[in-house]
Amino acid sequence: MSDEHIDAGQKGQKKGFLPMIRSIIAATIALTLSVHAVAGKSITAKLEAPTDRTIKIVAAKALWKCVDDTCTATLDRPNVRISTCQQVVKSLGRVSAFSSDQKTLSPSKLEKCNAAVKS
């Protein structure tokens, strides 16, 4: 009788082990996907007037690094916004382009962005 009891217990452990492994795998995949979803996106601003030195500023809740006519930052947003661009031009001056890996501000939106430059 005791042998049967051990065998029944072992069978139960095997059945419980597979769902546990599946749960761990599913949780790992979900965590990996969520990390990629919140990972920052690179944003680039092309300045109309290049800088003569490397500049670092904080604008739109991000650290921007500018070399020559190119400024880059990593933001927690998936796309570019006029409001983000406006915050950048207030500190750096007019831009000729404002883009992410997936989207570029249109000429009309870029015009609205540059309107935020202090005169």
C-alpha distance (Angstrom), angle and dihedral (degrees) to the residues before:
residue distance angle dihedral
M1 . . .
S2 3.74 . .
D3 3.83 90.9 .
E4 3.79 90.6 54.5
H5 3.79 90.5 49.1
I6 3.84 92.2 52.9
D7 3.81 92.2 47.1
A8 3.80 91.3 51.0
G9 3.80 90.3 49.5
Q10 3.79 92.4 49.2
K11 3.79 91.4 50.2
G12 3.81 89.2 52.5
Q13 3.81 90.5 51.0
K14 3.80 91.7 51.9
K15 3.79 91.5 50.1
G16 3.83 91.5 48.7
F17 3.80 93.4 46.0
L18 3.82 97.3 62.4
P19 3.83 96.2 53.4
M20 3.81 89.1 47.0
I21 3.82 91.1 53.6
R22 3.81 90.1 47.5
S23 3.81 90.1 51.7
I24 3.80 91.7 50.2
I25 3.81 91.5 49.2
A26 3.81 91.8 47.7
A27 3.82 91.6 49.0
T28 3.81 91.2 49.0
I29 3.81 91.8 51.0
A30 3.81 92.0 47.1
L31 3.80 91.6 50.0
T32 3.80 91.9 48.3
L33 3.80 91.9 50.6
S34 3.80 93.1 47.2
V35 3.81 91.5 51.0
H36 3.81 89.9 53.0
A37 3.80 91.1 46.7
V38 3.80 93.0 57.0
A39 3.74 96.2 37.7
G40 3.77 111.9 119.1
K41 3.77 124.7 -99.1
S42 3.76 123.0 -133.7
I43 3.80 113.3 -116.9
T44 3.80 123.0 -167.5
A45 3.78 128.2 -160.1
K46 3.82 119.6 -169.0
L47 3.78 110.6 -150.5
E48 3.81 120.6 -139.9
A49 3.82 88.9 -144.9
P50 3.82 113.2 42.5
T51 3.81 118.8 -135.9
D52 3.78 121.3 -117.9
R53 3.82 91.8 -141.6
T54 3.79 140.3 24.8
I55 3.80 111.1 -78.6
K56 3.80 128.7 -164.7
I57 3.79 120.2 -168.8
V58 3.78 138.1 159.5
A59 3.80 114.4 -123.4
A60 3.81 132.3 150.5
K61 3.81 89.6 11.9
A62 3.80 92.4 -61.5
L63 3.78 139.2 98.6
W64 3.81 110.1 -113.3
K65 3.79 122.0 -159.8
C66 3.79 117.0 -162.3
V67 3.79 126.3 -166.0
D68 3.81 118.5 174.2
D69 3.82 104.9 -39.3
T70 3.82 98.2 -21.5
C71 3.80 126.8 88.9
T72 3.80 122.4 -178.6
A73 3.79 135.9 -174.5
T74 3.77 139.1 164.8
L75 3.79 114.1 -122.1
D76 3.78 132.4 -176.9
R77 3.81 92.3 -124.5
P78 3.78 126.1 94.4
N79 3.81 95.7 -139.0
V80 3.79 143.8 24.3
R81 3.79 122.4 -90.6
I82 3.77 133.7 -163.2
S83 3.82 89.6 -128.0
T84 3.81 91.2 56.2
C85 3.79 91.0 48.0
Q86 3.82 90.6 49.5
Q87 3.80 91.7 54.1
V88 3.79 89.9 51.4
V89 3.82 96.6 48.4
K90 3.80 90.9 49.7
S91 3.81 87.0 65.3
L92 3.80 103.0 30.1
G93 3.81 107.7 27.2
R94 3.77 132.6 -118.5
V95 3.79 120.7 -13.2
S96 3.79 129.6 -149.8
A97 3.83 93.2 -157.8
F98 3.79 138.3 12.6
S99 3.80 118.6 -171.5
S100 3.78 151.3 146.1
D101 3.78 128.6 -150.6
Q102 3.81 88.7 -85.5
K103 3.79 107.8 30.2
T104 3.80 141.8 33.7
L105 3.78 125.0 -162.1
S106 3.80 111.0 -109.1
P107 3.83 119.0 -119.2
S108 3.83 91.3 -102.7
K109 3.82 92.1 50.6
L110 3.79 90.2 45.3
E111 3.80 88.6 54.4
K112 3.82 89.9 53.5
C113 3.77 89.1 48.2
N114 3.80 93.9 51.7
A115 3.81 90.6 48.8
A116 3.83 86.2 74.8
V117 3.82 92.1 67.1
K118 3.79 111.5 116.2
S119 3.79 111.7 -113.9
